[in-house]
Amino acid sequence: MTDNDTPYVLRAGTAGQGPYALDIGPKRAGWRYAGLRVLELPPGGSHTLTAGDSEWIVLPLSGGCTVRVEDRTFELLGRKSVFSSVTDFAYVPRDAHARISSVAGGRFALAGARCERRLPARYGPAPEVPVELRGAGDCSRQVNNFAAADAFACDRLIAVEVLTPGGNWSSYPPHKHDEHHPGVESELEEIYYFETGREGGLGYHRVSPSRPGGTDLLAEVRTGDAVLIPDGWHGPSVAAPGDTLYYLNVMAGPGEGREWLIRDHPDHRWIRDTWPSQPVDPRLPLYGPEEPTQ
């Protein structure tokens, strides 16, 4: 099924609302927990985020900002782009009001999840973001685990960044997390938000059904596009030759424990067995947490 046949692909410029260039909430996605907004601020611009019943992470995509929440102020140095460095970030708890302002302007992802617990507002330093090289050969990719389940405390929100060099496949082997099986698979809604490293660049993303009538799509993706994953085997995400592909994964679900447990597609899990005999793509890492932010 092409992306023209499904509501799960949101094209850049078509899914904004109010101050947000992209605005995906649980109601719009047709699920219960995960959300994502992209806020674009002009130089000197500001915006008040009302957290409501969700926890949020303010993640600079380009530029830096100041986040004032409750009695705390976080100065986010940010970065030139998602392809230049790891970034610092700020956690905004549910039932809070946060003022986001930027002297030079920029673009900021607001990754959110409906939650029950109210955790304290916090700052996430860029040097503390775990950077992982996953896979090998033409399945090599870089994962910035800024809010992975074991890296940064949230109530329900899980979020990571993935960078895939041109010609490589990531989110592979295809995997799923749409059922609760203790110790094996966790039930998580997921949003993929994409950017490419070259103007006009592109990639492809596949989701295949894990159940009768499940999600089935093959989408060409470009900067600013988003794909919703309510269920199904998702992957690969394919970076076209010459186009580094970035995506932000935002996940949340109903499980009592906050964990990312996946089940590989049985027809493709063999690919993992080939990785120990292959080198990691020498283009990786694209950068590490020690890189400068500007």
C-alpha positions, 0 to 999 in steps of 0.5 A: 500500500502506498502512502497515498492510501493511508492516514498514517503518513503526515506530510511536511506543511500539512499537519501543523496547527497554531504555532506548531509546524507539526502537531500530533496529539493522541486524539489526532493519531487515534491512540492514547499516549504519544505526541509530537510537536515541532515549534518554529521560533523567529529571532526573539520569538517565544511560546508558552507550552501548556503541558496539560496531562502530558510530560514533554521534552524540549529538544532543539533541532536547530538553534538554541533556546531558553526554557523557563518552567516553574522556578527553574531556567534551562539554557539550551545551547542546542545545535546547528542541525540534527546532522551536526551534533548531539544536543542538550534538552529540557524535561517539562513535567505534566501540569506545568507551563513552560516558556520557550524563547530563542534569541536567534530563533530555531526549530524545536521538537516537543516530544510528549506522552500522556502520563500519571506521575509528575516528575521534576523539571530537569536539564539533560546535558549533551555530554551525557547523551549515550551515543550507540552504533547499532548494526553493521555493514549496510545496516549500520546506524547511529542512535542518540539515546537521549531519552531511552528507557535506561538513559533518562527518567520519564513516566511514559515517554521514550525518545531517541534519535537515529542517523542512517548514512546514505545507502544504509538500512535502519529500523532493520530487521523489521520489528514490532512492539504492539502487544504486551508480552512480559519480558519479551515485547512491550506495547508502544505507540510510535511516531517517526519524524524525518529529516534528510541531510541534503536539500531535496533528499529522501528516504523510504519507510516500510510498515507491514501488518502484524495482524489481519487488517493491520498497518500496511504502508511504503512511504517516501519520506522527506524533511518534515514528514512524520509516520505514525506506527500504531501497530505492525512490523516497522522497518526498514527505514532506507536512506537513499545513496548520498542522503543521510537520513535522520529520524526522531522516534517518540514512543509511549504505551500503557505498560506498568514498566517503561521499557522498550522491548521488541520482537523481530520479524521471524523472516528477517531476524537472521540478519543480526547473525551476520553483524559480528562478521562485518565492520561498522560503517566507517562513516559512523559515528557522524558525531559524538556527545563531545562535539561542540554545539555550534 
